[in-house]
């Protein structure tokens, strides 16, 4: 069955949400989480990061998680990688989409992936060549991520021109998609709309994704600004979990449940059943009882008669 969507919501909780947690979620619980979100209609989930376990032991089971997620019908399985070694692991694991990350902030890139931004770009070129070297890997989509695109807690303001130049270099390398991240919650709606409008001139018809953190309560406002600039793909994390371990002051992502509520309330189809999505929180709470979960919709409940809910369908 084909589900019509106006906006694609990608759940990044199993990766971004867990990477900053001191607790380790069991593999079985991760797969239960992933399957439940897919059943609720979430079309894409970033299930892990292919990084050395000594740095992020939360993802020691990356191969097992990808293998399990690939069994979920219709789900696009994506994984984050910081370098060529991680990308090769993701290719062999069978991920449908591989998200490469570099930072617009040179200081953050050095802290996050232990190399300069130019070195990361060169690594991405090698990843494209590796992907294209084998017929069975050519179907894998490569997404180029630009972190700290709106500001950095190490360097402060980030030049929009610098972000646009990085996007241009990604396009030259052969990237399939671009993801622009407000890693530490510095962005404001005016800045977001201006940035994505400029990036559309670089990316053409290529898909652009907005990745926002809610550090200063601007996350959903920034989503709305990106929507006005034509963006139709967004990352979010169940319960607002997440943050970058190597970015001082980083806090959680925008809440998936609240994002879906915003979009559906505005008449944009996500294909996600929000009541079932809220229920997924119970899986995370059982597996990680000490992990705080956030979100206005989960706390207040859905408005009576909200479209698509069981109560509304009875009317």
Secondary structure, 3 states (H helix, E strand, C coil): CCCCCCCEEEECHHHHHHHCCCCCCCHHHHHHHHHHHHHCCCCEEEEEEECCCCCCHHHCCHHHHHHHHCCCCCCEEEEEECCHHHHHHHHHHCCCEEEEEEECCHHHHHHHHCCCHHHHHHHHHHHHHHHHCCHHHCCCEEEEEEECCCCECCCECCCHHHHHHHHHHHHHHCCCEEEEEECCCCCCHHHHHHHHHHHHHHHCCCEEEEEEECCCCCHHHHHHHHHHCCCCEEEEEHHHCCCCCCCCCCCCECEHHHHHHHHHHCCCCCCCCHHHHHHCHHHHHHHCCCCCCCCHHHHHCCCCCCCCCHHHHHC
